[in-house]
């Protein structure tokens, strides 16, 4: 009787698994091996933003090991093009003295993934790809510009992680 109870519990537990709703929607066929990521176009007033975002996106693709990054578009199976259309930094939390202690960075981009082997057929496009994230400010230190630059580098990395996940994992 005890064995039957244990077996029944085991079967019940084995049948109760967690799964993701939906399914992966990998846009890239297995025959795609190379990727080119030309410098994003910066349509904002923030200097060097396009360089940080482009580099972060290229690094994220490479870190995943699925694609090899190539410099020349003619050598690429797919091309990821983008422009950064808006960038904003907004204070969202303040201390008792009224100094901002937390900011939100918002980036809106126009992104398209093209199948270069197939006459640059659009595989994925989002002309309003929006990414926002908050960052804390150390109000004790006086290097607010350096803090902002470090925050932008971090945000660029997280933007890249989010974008690449959307492209490769379909979420």
C-alpha positions as CSV (number, residue, x, y, z in Angstrom):
1,X,0.0,0.0,0.0
2,X,2.8,2.4,0.9
3,X,4.5,1.7,-2.5
4,X,1.3,2.5,-4.3
5,X,0.9,5.8,-2.5
6,X,4.5,6.8,-3.2
7,X,4.1,5.8,-6.9
8,X,0.9,7.7,-7.2
9,X,2.5,10.8,-5.6
10,X,5.5,10.5,-7.9
11,X,3.2,10.3,-11.0
12,X,1.3,13.3,-9.9
13,X,4.4,15.3,-9.3
14,X,5.9,14.2,-12.6
15,X,2.8,15.4,-14.5
16,X,2.9,18.8,-13.0
17,X,5.6,20.6,-14.8
18,X,6.1,24.3,-15.7
19,X,6.4,25.3,-19.3
20,X,6.5,28.6,-21.1
21,X,3.3,29.7,-22.8
22,X,3.8,30.0,-26.5
23,X,6.8,28.6,-28.4
24,X,10.2,29.8,-29.4
25,X,10.0,31.7,-32.7
26,X,13.6,31.6,-33.9
27,X,13.8,33.9,-36.9
28,X,17.1,32.5,-38.1
29,X,17.3,29.3,-40.0
30,X,20.1,27.0,-39.1
31,X,21.9,27.9,-42.3
32,X,22.6,31.4,-41.1
33,X,26.1,31.6,-39.7
34,X,27.3,35.2,-40.1
35,X,26.0,38.6,-39.0
36,X,26.9,42.2,-39.7
37,X,25.9,45.0,-37.4
38,X,26.7,48.3,-39.0
39,X,26.9,51.3,-36.7
40,X,23.5,52.4,-35.6
41,X,22.4,55.9,-36.7
42,X,22.1,58.3,-33.8
43,X,19.2,60.6,-34.2
44,X,19.5,62.0,-30.7
45,X,21.7,64.7,-29.2
46,X,23.5,62.2,-26.9
47,X,27.1,61.9,-28.1
48,X,28.5,58.3,-28.6
49,X,25.2,56.6,-27.8
50,X,25.1,54.8,-31.1
51,X,28.7,53.5,-30.6
52,X,27.9,52.1,-27.2
53,X,24.6,50.5,-28.3
54,X,26.1,49.1,-31.6
55,X,29.0,47.5,-29.7
56,X,26.8,46.1,-27.0
57,X,24.5,44.5,-29.6
58,X,27.4,43.0,-31.5
59,X,29.0,41.7,-28.3
60,X,25.7,40.1,-27.2
61,X,25.3,38.2,-30.5
62,X,28.9,37.0,-30.3
63,X,28.5,36.0,-26.6
64,X,25.6,33.7,-27.5
65,X,27.9,31.7,-29.8
66,X,25.2,31.2,-32.5
67,X,26.5,33.7,-35.1
68,X,29.9,34.9,-36.2
69,X,30.3,38.7,-36.5
70,X,31.7,39.9,-39.8
71,X,32.7,43.5,-40.6
72,X,31.7,43.6,-44.2
73,X,28.0,43.4,-45.1
74,X,28.9,41.5,-48.3
75,X,30.2,38.6,-46.1
76,X,27.1,38.5,-43.9
77,X,24.2,36.1,-44.1
78,X,22.1,38.5,-42.1
79,X,22.4,42.3,-41.4
80,X,21.1,44.0,-38.3
81,X,20.5,47.7,-39.0
82,X,19.2,50.2,-36.5
83,X,18.8,53.8,-35.6
84,X,18.4,55.3,-32.1
85,X,15.5,57.7,-32.6
86,X,15.0,59.0,-29.0
87,X,16.9,59.0,-25.8
88,X,15.8,60.4,-22.5
89,X,16.9,60.6,-18.9
90,X,14.2,61.4,-16.3
91,X,14.5,61.8,-12.5
92,X,12.0,59.5,-10.8
93,X,13.0,59.5,-7.1
94,X,14.3,62.2,-4.8
95,X,15.9,62.5,-1.4
96,X,14.7,64.8,1.4
97,X,16.8,67.7,0.0
98,X,15.1,67.4,-3.4
99,X,18.1,65.8,-5.2
100,X,17.4,63.1,-7.7
101,X,18.5,59.7,-6.4
102,X,17.1,57.5,-9.2
103,X,16.7,58.2,-12.9
104,X,15.0,56.4,-15.7
105,X,16.7,56.0,-19.1
106,X,14.5,55.5,-22.1
107,X,15.7,54.5,-25.6
108,X,13.5,54.1,-28.7
109,X,15.1,52.5,-31.7
110,X,14.2,51.5,-35.2
111,X,15.6,48.0,-35.8
112,X,15.4,45.6,-38.7
113,X,17.0,42.3,-39.4
114,X,17.6,41.6,-43.1
115,X,18.3,38.3,-44.9
116,X,21.3,39.5,-47.0
117,X,21.3,36.2,-48.9
118,X,17.8,36.8,-50.0
119,X,17.9,40.3,-51.4
120,X,17.8,41.9,-48.0
121,X,14.4,40.5,-47.2
122,X,13.1,41.8,-43.9
123,X,13.1,39.0,-41.3
124,X,12.2,41.2,-38.3
125,X,11.4,44.8,-37.9
126,X,10.3,47.1,-35.1
127,X,10.3,50.8,-35.8
128,X,9.4,51.6,-32.2
129,X,11.6,49.2,-30.2
130,X,11.5,50.8,-26.7
131,X,13.6,50.0,-23.8
132,X,13.6,51.7,-20.4
133,X,15.5,51.0,-17.2
134,X,16.1,52.8,-13.9
135,X,19.4,53.5,-12.3
136,X,20.5,54.7,-8.9
137,X,22.7,57.7,-8.4
138,X,25.2,58.0,-5.6
139,X,24.5,61.5,-4.3
140,X,27.6,61.5,-2.1
141,X,29.9,61.6,-5.1
142,X,30.1,64.7,-7.3
143,X,30.8,62.9,-10.6
144,X,27.3,62.9,-11.9
145,X,28.4,63.0,-15.5
146,X,30.6,59.9,-15.0
147,X,27.7,58.2,-13.2
148,X,25.5,58.9,-16.2
149,X,28.1,57.6,-18.6
150,X,28.5,54.4,-16.6
151,X,24.7,54.0,-16.5
152,X,24.4,54.5,-20.2
153,X,27.0,51.7,-20.8
154,X,25.0,49.4,-18.5
155,X,21.7,50.3,-20.2
156,X,23.3,49.7,-23.6
157,X,24.3,46.2,-22.5
158,X,20.8,45.5,-21.1
159,X,19.2,47.0,-24.3
160,X,21.4,44.6,-26.3
161,X,20.4,41.6,-24.2
162,X,16.7,42.4,-24.6
163,X,17.0,42.9,-28.3
164,X,19.0,39.8,-29.0
165,X,16.7,37.7,-26.9
166,X,13.7,39.0,-28.9
167,X,15.5,38.2,-32.1
168,X,16.9,34.8,-31.3
169,X,14.3,33.5,-28.8
170,X,11.2,35.0,-30.1
171,X,10.1,36.6,-26.8
